[in-house]
Amino acid sequence: MPVFSLDPVQTDWCARLRTLAVERLRPIADKGEPGAVNRPLIAALGELGLLERLFGAGALELCLLRESLAQGCTEAETALALQGLGAYPLVLAGTGGQRARWLPEVRAGRAVAAFALSEPGAGSDAAALALRAVPDGDGWLLTGEKRWISNAPDADFYTVFARTDTAAGTGTGTGTGTGTSTSTDTRTGARGITAFLVPADRPGLTGTPIEMLSPHPIGALAFDSVPVTGDDVLGEVDHGFRVAMATLNLFRPSVGAFAVGMAQAALDAALEHTAERGAFGGPLSRLQSVAHQIAEMATRTEAARLLVYAAATAYDTGAPDVPRRSAMAKLFATETAQYVVDAAVQLHGARALQRGHPLEHLYREVRAPRIYEGATEVQRTIIARELYGPARGERGERERDR
């Protein structure tokens, strides 16, 4: 049996999560204000123990959480994932005081966290950060902008990445929509970045919401000489990029799991519809073109699921090829989800485009994962770089020079 196959206990747990998402979390999500943080939903995730489970989870368990919740309630899945993304740097590199102050509140669903890496000019090239941390006595003053920050401007605290060593410059290299790398911070631009835990009430910190195609709590942050000290540092000064990469390396495969959950929800809807909808003297499922389309959707969804589970298992076991597997999983799963949701809409016809239809919701939701935490094009670059490797790359350069 492959290492990434699920055992009966895991399968049963996923089924319970799907039921929980539909029966307990979906009604709360429906009452939320579009584009704003749904605090009752986050509180429910805490009360149900899902946030506690999140922070003790390995990569595979995180993927199962996200996939299962996504099938029944994408808002609950996203709220859970954003709490994890925003607070995991605290788990990874926080001091005892920082953890004692914030982690109990996050786990209980009382405090909202945010991961503030992307900037107007630093998306796919996350190492090109321009937010400056200017020395000021025993601390720094943060000056600059962050953009496309989930949970902004409503979060209670932000994990903020700023440039403390301006001499390191803003080098180039492959990053992501919210930051990615293979796993190191050896590039010039990645050096000299420090991670800070910044409470939302710090003077000089303001934010504005951004309206998106699919309403999400996301916004821009402005830092006007925001004071931070050594007590706010996460990890080591000038080595914050490692904190960012360690966080994203864990969460990247689970973006694929979110996509698989959406693909499965769309596939289930298409199966039910084509089995029941009559046309041309029988159900749609009798038409070979429809049946073949369903078969293709199901095959791609299962292939994406297995890639995600394999990548997560590689992470949990410390395999050396995690960057490649993670990139493949996110790439294939998010592209597959886009395909499956689009095909399901086509099979449903106009009804799927009506506001409020589950597929209309998925059609808007499914687009963003192909961009954030590493756009599709960036994932292909990472995969190619990992396949060629340093030795092959150097050999290729020598051959070209001849």
C-alpha positions as CSV (number, residue, x, y, z in Angstrom):
1,M,0.0,0.0,0.0
2,P,1.5,3.4,-0.9
3,V,2.5,5.6,2.0
4,F,0.0,8.3,1.0
5,S,-3.1,6.1,1.1
6,L,-5.6,6.9,3.8
7,D,-6.4,4.4,6.5
8,P,-10.0,3.9,7.8
9,V,-9.5,6.2,10.7
10,Q,-8.5,9.1,8.4
11,T,-11.2,8.3,6.0
12,D,-13.8,8.4,8.8
13,W,-12.4,11.6,10.1
14,C,-12.6,13.3,6.7
15,A,-16.3,12.2,6.4
16,R,-17.1,13.8,9.8
17,L,-15.3,17.0,8.8
18,R,-17.4,17.2,5.6
19,T,-20.6,16.8,7.6
20,L,-19.4,19.4,10.1
21,A,-18.7,21.9,7.3
22,V,-22.1,21.5,5.8
23,E,-24.2,21.3,9.0
24,R,-22.3,23.5,11.5
25,L,-20.1,25.9,9.6
26,R,-22.0,26.6,6.4
27,P,-24.8,28.4,8.2
28,I,-22.4,30.6,10.1
29,A,-20.5,31.4,6.9
30,D,-23.7,32.4,5.1
31,K,-24.4,35.0,7.7
32,G,-21.0,36.7,7.3
33,E,-20.4,40.0,5.6
34,P,-18.8,39.4,2.2
35,G,-15.2,40.6,2.1
36,A,-14.8,40.9,5.9
37,V,-13.4,38.7,8.5
38,N,-16.1,36.4,9.9
39,R,-15.3,36.3,13.6
40,P,-18.2,34.0,14.5
41,L,-16.9,31.5,12.0
42,I,-13.4,31.7,13.4
43,A,-14.8,31.3,16.9
44,A,-16.7,28.2,15.8
45,L,-13.5,26.7,14.4
46,G,-11.9,27.3,17.8
47,E,-14.9,25.9,19.7
48,L,-14.9,22.7,17.5
49,G,-11.2,22.1,18.2
50,L,-10.2,22.5,14.6
51,L,-7.8,25.4,15.2
52,E,-6.1,23.4,18.0
53,R,-5.9,20.5,15.6
54,L,-4.4,22.7,12.9
55,F,-1.4,23.8,15.0
56,G,-0.5,20.2,15.9
57,A,-1.0,18.9,12.4
58,G,1.6,17.6,10.0
59,A,1.4,18.4,6.3
60,L,-0.9,15.4,5.5
61,E,-3.3,16.1,8.3
62,L,-3.4,19.8,7.3
63,C,-4.2,18.7,3.7
64,L,-7.0,16.5,4.9
65,L,-8.4,19.3,7.0
66,R,-8.4,21.7,4.1
67,E,-9.7,19.3,1.5
68,S,-12.6,18.1,3.7
69,L,-13.7,21.5,4.8
70,A,-13.5,22.9,1.2
71,Q,-16.0,20.3,0.0
72,G,-18.7,21.6,2.3
73,C,-17.7,25.3,3.1
74,T,-14.9,27.1,1.3
75,E,-15.2,30.0,3.7
76,A,-14.6,27.8,6.7
77,E,-11.6,26.2,5.0
78,T,-10.1,29.6,4.1
79,A,-10.7,31.0,7.6
80,L,-8.9,28.0,9.1
81,A,-6.0,28.2,6.6
82,L,-5.4,31.9,7.1
83,Q,-5.3,31.5,10.9
84,G,-2.6,28.8,10.3
85,L,-0.6,30.9,7.8
86,G,-0.7,34.0,10.0
87,A,0.2,32.3,13.2
88,Y,2.5,29.5,12.2
89,P,5.6,31.8,12.2
90,L,4.8,32.4,15.8
91,V,4.7,28.6,16.4
92,L,7.9,28.2,14.5
93,A,10.0,31.1,15.7
94,G,8.2,33.0,18.5
95,T,9.5,33.6,21.9
96,G,7.9,32.2,25.0
97,G,6.3,35.5,25.8
98,Q,4.9,36.0,22.2
99,R,3.5,32.5,22.2
100,A,1.9,32.8,25.6
101,R,0.3,36.1,24.6
102,W,-1.2,35.1,21.2
103,L,-1.4,31.4,20.6
104,P,-4.1,30.6,23.2
105,E,-6.2,33.4,21.7
106,V,-5.6,32.1,18.1
107,R,-6.4,28.5,19.0
108,A,-9.6,29.6,20.7
109,G,-10.7,31.6,17.7
110,R,-10.6,34.9,19.6
111,A,-7.7,36.5,17.8
112,V,-7.3,36.9,14.1
113,A,-3.8,36.4,12.5
114,A,-2.4,37.6,9.2
115,F,0.7,36.8,7.1
116,A,2.0,40.1,5.7
117,L,4.7,39.3,3.0
118,S,3.4,40.6,-0.3
119,E,3.9,44.2,-1.4
120,P,2.9,46.3,-4.4
121,G,6.2,45.5,-6.1
122,A,7.1,42.2,-4.5
123,G,4.7,39.4,-5.3
124,S,6.2,36.7,-7.4
125,D,9.6,38.0,-6.5
126,A,9.1,37.9,-2.7
127,A,12.7,38.5,-2.0
128,A,12.4,42.0,-3.5
129,L,10.7,43.4,-0.3
130,A,10.9,47.1,0.1
131,L,9.2,47.6,3.5
132,R,12.1,49.2,5.5
133,A,12.9,48.7,9.1
134,V,14.9,51.9,10.0
135,P,17.0,51.6,13.1
136,D,15.6,53.8,16.0
137,G,17.3,53.4,19.3
138,D,16.9,49.9,20.6
139,G,14.4,49.1,17.8
140,W,13.2,50.0,14.4
141,L,10.5,52.1,12.6
142,L,8.6,50.3,9.8
143,T,7.9,52.4,6.8
144,G,6.3,51.2,3.6
145,E,3.4,49.2,2.3
146,K,2.0,45.7,2.2
147,R,-0.7,44.6,-0.3
148,W,-2.9,41.5,-1.0
149,I,-2.8,40.6,2.7
150,S,-5.5,38.2,3.7
151,N,-7.4,39.2,6.9
152,A,-6.2,42.8,6.5
153,P,-7.2,45.3,7.7
154,D,-9.2,43.4,10.4
155,A,-6.6,41.1,11.9
156,D,-5.5,41.5,15.5
157,F,-1.8,41.0,14.7
158,Y,0.4,40.6,11.7
159,T,3.5,38.6,10.9
160,V,5.4,41.3,9.0
161,F,8.5,40.8,6.9
162,A,10.7,43.9,6.5
163,R,14.2,44.8,5.3
164,T,16.5,45.5,8.2
165,D,19.7,45.3,6.2
166,T,19.3,47.6,3.3
167,A,22.9,46.8,2.2
168,A,21.6,43.4,1.2
169,G,19.6,45.0,-1.6
170,T,16.6,43.6,-3.4
171,G,18.0,40.8,-5.4
172,T,16.2,38.8,-8.0
173,G,15.0,35.2,-7.9
174,T,12.0,33.1,-8.1
175,G,9.3,33.8,-5.5
176,T,5.5,33.6,-5.4
177,G,2.3,35.5,-5.1
178,T,2.8,35.5,-1.3
179,G,6.4,34.3,-1.3
180,T,8.1,31.0,-2.1
181,S,11.5,29.6,-2.7
182,T,12.9,26.1,-2.8
183,S,13.7,26.4,1.0
184,T,16.7,28.6,1.4
185,D,17.5,32.3,1.8
186,T,20.8,32.4,0.1
187,R,19.8,34.8,-2.7
188,T,21.0,38.4,-2.2
189,G,17.5,39.8,-1.9
190,A,16.5,37.3,0.7
191,R,19.2,38.4,3.1
192,G,18.6,41.2,5.5
193,I,14.9,40.5,6.0
194,T,13.5,40.2,9.5
195,A,10.1,38.9,10.7
196,F,8.2,40.9,13.2
197,L,5.0,40.2,15.2
198,V,3.1,43.5,15.0
199,P,-0.2,44.0,16.9
200,A,-2.8,45.8,14.9
201,D,-3.0,48.7,17.3
202,R,0.5,49.9,16.9
203,P,0.7,53.6,16.1
204,G,1.3,54.4,12.5
205,L,-0.3,51.2,11.2
206,T,-3.4,51.6,9.0
207,G,-5.2,49.5,6.5
208,T,-7.8,49.5,3.8
209,P,-9.9,46.6,2.3
210,I,-9.6,45.6,-1.3
211,E,-12.6,44.4,-3.3
212,M,-12.0,41.2,-5.1
213,L,-13.8,39.1,-7.8
214,S,-14.6,36.6,-5.1
215,P,-15.2,38.5,-1.9
216,H,-12.5,37.8,0.7
217,P,-11.1,39.5,3.7
218,I,-8.1,41.0,2.0
219,G,-6.5,44.4,2.1
220,A,-3.5,46.8,2.0
221,L,-1.5,48.0,5.0
222,A,0.4,51.2,5.3
223,F,3.3,51.5,7.8
224,D,4.1,55.1,8.8
225,S,7.1,54.8,11.1
226,V,5.5,51.9,13.0
227,P,7.7,51.2,16.1
228,V,8.9,47.7,16.8
229,T,11.6,46.4,19.2
230,G,13.6,43.3,19.7
231,D,10.7,41.8,21.7
232,D,8.7,41.8,18.4
233,V,11.3,39.9,16.4
234,L,10.3,36.4,15.2
235,G,13.4,34.3,14.9
236,E,16.7,36.1,14.2
237,V,17.3,39.6,12.9
238,D,18.2,39.6,9.2
239,H,17.0,35.9,8.8
240,G,13.3,36.4,8.6
241,F,13.1,35.0,5.1
242,R,13.7,31.5,6.6
243,V,10.6,32.0,8.7
244,A,8.6,32.9,5.6
245,M,9.9,30.0,3.6
246,A,9.4,27.4,6.4
247,T,5.8,28.6,6.7
248,L,5.1,28.5,3.0
249,N,6.8,25.1,2.5
250,L,4.3,23.6,5.0
251,F,1.2,25.3,3.6
252,R,2.0,25.1,-0.1
253,P,0.8,21.4,-0.6
254,S,-2.4,22.2,1.4
255,V,-3.3,24.9,-1.2
256,G,-3.5,21.9,-3.6
257,A,-5.7,20.2,-1.0
258,F,-8.1,23.1,-1.0
259,A,-8.2,23.0,-4.8
260,V,-8.9,19.2,-4.6
261,G,-11.8,19.8,-2.2
262,M,-13.3,22.3,-4.6
263,A,-12.8,20.0,-7.6
264,Q,-14.5,17.2,-5.7
265,A,-17.5,19.4,-4.8
266,A,-17.9,20.4,-8.4
267,L,-17.6,16.8,-9.6
268,D,-20.2,15.6,-7.1
269,A,-22.6,18.3,-8.3
270,A,-22.0,17.4,-11.9
271,L,-22.5,13.7,-11.2
272,E,-25.8,14.3,-9.5
273,H,-27.0,16.8,-12.2
274,T,-26.2,14.6,-15.2
275,A,-27.7,11.5,-13.6
276,E,-31.0,13.3,-13.0
277,R,-31.4,15.9,-15.7
278,G,-33.4,14.6,-18.7
279,A,-32.5,15.5,-22.3
280,F,-32.8,13.9,-25.7
281,G,-35.0,11.1,-24.4
282,G,-32.9,10.1,-21.3
283,P,-30.6,11.4,-18.6
284,L,-27.6,13.4,-19.7
285,S,-25.3,10.7,-18.3
286,R,-26.3,8.5,-21.2
287,L,-24.7,10.8,-23.7
288,Q,-21.2,9.6,-24.4
289,S,-19.8,13.1,-24.6
290,V,-21.1,13.8,-21.1
291,A,-20.1,10.5,-19.6
292,H,-16.5,10.9,-21.0
293,Q,-16.4,14.4,-19.6
294,I,-17.3,13.2,-16.2
295,A,-14.7,10.4,-16.4
296,E,-12.0,12.9,-17.3
297,M,-13.0,15.2,-14.4
298,A,-12.9,12.3,-12.0
299,T,-9.6,11.1,-13.2
300,R,-7.9,14.4,-13.0
301,T,-9.3,15.1,-9.5
302,E,-8.0,11.7,-8.2
303,A,-4.6,12.3,-9.8
304,A,-4.4,15.7,-8.1
305,R,-5.4,14.3,-4.8
306,L,-2.7,11.6,-4.9
307,L,0.0,14.2,-5.9
308,V,-1.1,16.4,-2.9
309,Y,-1.0,13.4,-0.5
310,A,2.4,12.3,-1.8
311,A,3.8,15.8,-1.4
312,A,2.5,16.1,2.1
313,T,3.8,12.7,3.1
314,A,7.2,13.7,1.7
315,Y,7.2,16.8,3.9
316,D,6.2,14.8,7.0
317,T,8.9,12.2,6.4
318,G,11.7,14.8,5.7
319,A,12.2,13.6,2.1
320,P,14.8,15.5,0.1
321,D,12.5,16.3,-2.9
322,V,9.9,18.3,-1.0
323,P,10.2,21.5,-3.0
324,R,9.6,19.6,-6.3
325,R,6.8,17.5,-5.0
326,S,5.1,20.5,-3.3
327,A,5.4,22.6,-6.5
328,M,4.0,19.8,-8.6
329,A,1.1,19.2,-6.2
330,K,0.1,22.9,-6.1
331,L,0.5,23.3,-9.8
332,F,-1.5,20.3,-10.9
333,A,-4.2,20.5,-8.2
334,T,-5.0,24.2,-8.8
335,E,-5.0,23.8,-12.6
336,T,-7.2,20.7,-12.3
337,A,-9.7,22.4,-10.0
338,Q,-10.1,25.3,-12.5
339,Y,-10.7,22.7,-15.2
340,V,-13.2,20.6,-13.2
341,V,-15.2,23.5,-11.9
342,D,-15.4,25.0,-15.4
343,A,-16.5,21.7,-16.9
344,A,-19.2,21.3,-14.2
345,V,-20.6,24.7,-15.0
346,Q,-20.7,23.8,-18.7
347,L,-22.6,20.6,-17.9
348,H,-25.1,22.5,-15.7
349,G,-25.7,25.2,-18.3
350,A,-27.1,28.6,-17.4
351,R,-28.4,27.6,-13.9
352,A,-24.8,27.3,-12.7
353,L,-24.2,31.0,-13.5
354,Q,-27.1,32.2,-11.4
355,R,-26.0,34.1,-8.3
356,G,-26.2,31.8,-5.2
357,H,-25.7,28.5,-7.1
358,P,-23.0,26.4,-5.5
359,L,-21.1,26.2,-8.8
360,E,-21.3,30.0,-9.3
361,H,-19.6,30.3,-5.9
362,L,-16.9,27.8,-6.8
363,Y,-16.3,29.4,-10.2
364,R,-15.3,32.6,-8.5
365,E,-13.4,30.8,-5.6
366,V,-11.3,28.6,-7.8
367,R,-9.4,31.3,-9.7
368,A,-7.2,32.7,-6.9
369,P,-5.3,29.6,-5.8
370,R,-3.6,29.5,-9.2
371,I,-1.9,32.8,-8.2
372,Y,-1.4,33.0,-4.4
373,E,1.4,31.1,-2.6
374,G,3.2,30.6,-5.8
375,A,1.6,31.3,-9.2
376,T,1.4,28.4,-11.7
377,E,4.3,29.9,-13.7
378,V,6.5,30.1,-10.6
379,Q,5.7,26.5,-9.7
380,R,6.9,25.4,-13.2
381,T,10.1,27.3,-12.7
382,I,10.7,25.6,-9.3
383,I,10.0,22.2,-10.8
384,A,12.4,22.7,-13.7
385,R,15.1,24.1,-11.4
386,E,14.7,21.1,-9.1
387,L,14.8,18.6,-12.0
388,Y,18.0,20.0,-13.6
389,G,19.7,20.6,-10.2
390,P,22.8,22.6,-9.6
391,A,25.2,20.1,-11.3
392,R,23.1,19.8,-14.5
393,G,22.5,23.6,-14.6
394,E,26.2,24.2,-14.4
395,R,27.0,21.6,-17.1
396,G,24.4,23.2,-19.3
397,E,26.0,26.7,-18.9
398,R,29.4,25.3,-19.7
399,E,28.1,23.6,-22.9
400,R,26.4,26.9,-24.0
401,D,29.7,28.8,-23.5
402,R,31.6,26.5,-25.9
